Amino acid sequence: MATQKLNELALGYSVAIISAVSMLLLGVLGPLGIYSGMASMMQDGHMFFALSPLGVIFGIIEAGILGFLGGFLTAKLYNIFADK
């Protein structure tokens, strides 16, 4: 039985988009008092995220990059182990 491979770039881009949109939503909703606890945790866990317009933009960029790398490496490792 042949194993199917994951497309590394597709998974990387998908996770990057989801991560960036999530960070955008936290940056918009956090100052409004919605999910403020999660926004606070994001500020603690991400180097560039802050509840300011520039901080949200940098947080989106950071989340996109980290999401892409995580998704890409996950698919790459899956493909390596799926071949064995």
Secondary structure, DSSP 4 states (H G I P E B T S, - for coil): -PPPPP-HHHHHHHHHHHHHHHHHHHHHHTTTTTTHHHHHHHHHH-SS--SSHHHHHHHHHHHHHHHHHHHHHHHHHHHHHHT-
